[in-house]
Amino acid sequence: MFRVVIYIGMFVTALAIYVLQRFSLPLPSVLNNYANDLFCLPLLLGAMEFTIRHLKKDKDFKFPLGFVILLASCYSFYFEYYLPSFNQRYTADWADVILYFLGGLLFYFSENKKGVRLSGKGLQDV
């Protein structure tokens, strides 16, 4: 349940930033330039993982680290190298690349964190 609250909080924050940007309302530069880059992969990967778990009826499905790194690499290439060379609206920024990878790795390690649960059989890894 806690993860759902985190995802909803990230989604609402990212949506609020987007709406404020569309109305040209001032935002602190950190929020305006970097927050959505950090939230991008955790939100995307969370939605993808949720969908796959429900379609496959596999509540234990998790993305491998290689896939998370590949997706961060693709986003970095497309948004920070390819698009800026064809469209002036986009600018290349190494900080965004770092934030794509940071967001992806935070997602991976938070989803793959081992926990301990108390059950009728005693303590068990989850």
C-alpha positions as CSV (number, residue, x, y, z in Angstrom):
1,M,0.0,0.0,0.0
2,F,2.9,2.4,0.8
3,R,4.2,2.0,-2.8
4,V,0.9,2.9,-4.2
5,V,0.9,6.1,-2.2
6,I,4.4,6.9,-3.4
7,Y,3.4,6.3,-7.0
8,I,0.3,8.4,-6.7
9,G,2.4,11.2,-5.0
10,M,4.9,11.1,-7.9
11,F,2.2,11.1,-10.5
12,V,0.3,14.0,-8.9
13,T,3.6,16.0,-8.5
14,A,4.6,15.4,-12.1
15,L,1.1,16.3,-13.3
16,A,1.1,19.5,-11.3
17,I,4.5,20.5,-12.6
18,Y,3.3,19.9,-16.2
19,V,0.1,21.9,-15.7
20,L,2.0,24.8,-14.1
21,Q,4.5,24.8,-16.9
22,R,1.7,24.8,-19.5
23,F,0.2,27.9,-17.9
24,S,3.7,29.5,-17.7
25,L,3.5,29.9,-14.0
26,P,6.9,30.2,-12.2
27,L,8.4,27.2,-10.6
28,P,11.7,26.8,-8.7
29,S,14.3,25.8,-11.3
30,V,15.0,22.4,-9.7
31,L,11.3,21.5,-10.1
32,N,10.9,23.1,-13.5
33,N,14.0,21.5,-15.0
34,Y,14.7,18.2,-13.2
35,A,11.8,16.7,-11.2
36,N,9.9,15.1,-14.0
37,D,13.1,13.6,-15.4
38,L,13.6,11.9,-12.0
39,F,10.0,10.7,-11.9
40,C,9.8,9.6,-15.5
41,L,11.3,6.1,-15.3
42,P,9.8,5.1,-11.9
43,L,6.3,6.0,-13.1
44,L,6.8,4.3,-16.5
45,L,8.3,1.2,-15.1
46,G,5.7,1.0,-12.3
47,A,2.9,1.2,-14.8
48,M,4.5,-1.4,-17.1
49,E,5.2,-3.8,-14.2
50,F,1.6,-3.4,-12.9
51,T,0.2,-4.1,-16.3
52,I,2.5,-7.2,-16.9
53,R,1.7,-8.6,-13.4
54,H,-2.0,-8.4,-14.1
55,L,-1.9,-9.6,-17.7
56,K,0.4,-12.6,-16.8
57,K,-1.3,-13.1,-13.4
58,D,2.2,-13.2,-11.9
59,K,2.3,-11.1,-8.8
60,D,6.0,-11.7,-8.4
61,F,7.1,-10.3,-11.8
62,K,10.0,-7.9,-11.7
63,F,12.1,-6.3,-14.4
64,P,15.7,-7.3,-14.5
65,L,18.4,-4.7,-13.9
66,G,19.5,-4.9,-17.5
67,F,16.1,-3.9,-18.8
68,V,16.0,-0.9,-16.5
69,I,19.4,0.2,-17.6
70,L,18.5,-0.3,-21.3
71,L,15.3,1.8,-20.9
72,A,17.3,4.6,-19.2
73,S,19.8,4.4,-22.0
74,C,17.1,4.7,-24.7
75,Y,15.4,7.6,-22.9
76,S,18.8,9.3,-22.5
77,F,19.7,8.9,-26.2
78,Y,16.3,9.9,-27.5
79,F,15.6,12.9,-25.3
80,E,19.1,14.2,-24.7
81,Y,20.9,13.4,-28.0
82,Y,18.5,12.7,-30.8
83,L,15.6,15.2,-30.2
84,P,17.9,18.2,-29.4
85,S,19.6,17.8,-32.8
86,F,16.3,18.0,-34.7
87,N,14.0,20.2,-32.5
88,Q,15.0,23.5,-30.8
89,R,12.4,22.9,-28.1
90,Y,14.7,20.2,-26.6
91,T,18.0,20.8,-25.0
92,A,20.7,18.3,-24.2
93,D,21.5,18.1,-20.5
94,W,23.8,15.6,-18.8
95,A,21.9,16.2,-15.5
96,D,18.8,14.7,-17.2
97,V,20.7,11.6,-18.2
98,I,21.9,11.2,-14.6
99,L,18.3,11.6,-13.4
100,Y,16.9,9.0,-15.8
101,F,19.4,6.5,-14.5
102,L,18.9,7.5,-10.9
103,G,15.1,7.2,-11.2
104,G,15.4,3.8,-12.9
105,L,17.9,2.5,-10.3
106,L,15.7,3.8,-7.4
107,F,12.8,2.0,-8.9
108,Y,14.8,-1.2,-9.4
109,F,16.2,-1.3,-5.9
110,S,13.0,-0.3,-4.2
111,E,11.0,-3.0,-6.1
112,N,13.6,-5.7,-5.4
113,K,14.2,-4.8,-1.8
114,K,14.1,-7.9,0.4
115,G,11.8,-7.6,3.3
116,V,10.9,-9.8,6.2
117,R,7.3,-10.8,6.9
118,L,5.8,-12.4,10.0
119,S,3.5,-15.3,9.1
120,G,2.1,-18.4,10.8
121,K,5.4,-20.1,10.0
122,G,7.6,-17.5,11.7
123,L,9.7,-14.9,9.9
124,Q,10.0,-15.3,6.1
125,D,11.7,-13.4,3.3
126,V,9.4,-11.6,1.0
